[in-house]
Amino acid sequence: MLTVWCVYWGDKYPEYYVHRLKSEVEKHLTIPHQFKCLTDQIIAGIETVPQVSSKRGWWQKNDLFWFDGPSLYFDLDTVITGNLDVFVGTRATVRTLRNWAASGHGGCQSSIMYWEHARVIYDAFDPQDAHWPPINKPGYLWGDQEHITAMRDGGELDVDYFNPAHAKSYKYHCRNELPAHCRAVIFHGKPDPHEVSEPWFQW
């Protein structure tokens, strides 16, 4: 069965973010699935899975690849806007978004990912690279998506990409208007979803 994952760590977001994502996935994903949260906390009404390692922040996303089986991941600051079935399935090891960030960090964007057997990503990661807070200097990995990008560029990983029409950045693509065919909006950086009111979206 398909597992839909999220990661909950620290106090950046309240538990409501986890509950809202679960509710929106149930509403917009017609494929039978189970919803799980990788976390070191107990969240009432949510099936939680203990952390695989002691990584902090977004580095915990690398630990998701320790788990086999059809898996779909969403960042907690993802707002669902349409049917999610299009994100399921890939002929590659992992499916991601192409990075749109102006920062230029990496070529793969990991806010939404799909995989079935991607243990190679977990096994290839050096825990010493999991700096938190992250280090923005040459020679350091800023985050998990740079690890995936480096493996792709080194020929160690086969990466497929979602249709860019189906997932958009709020910051770059969705202010005041939701693009046609968009199924998920990523609120990377600021603002957070609860800070936004748009004609197409109310938190």
Order of alpha helices (4+ residues) and beta strands (2+ residues): beta-alpha-beta-beta-beta-beta-beta-beta-alpha-alpha-beta-beta-alpha-beta-beta-beta
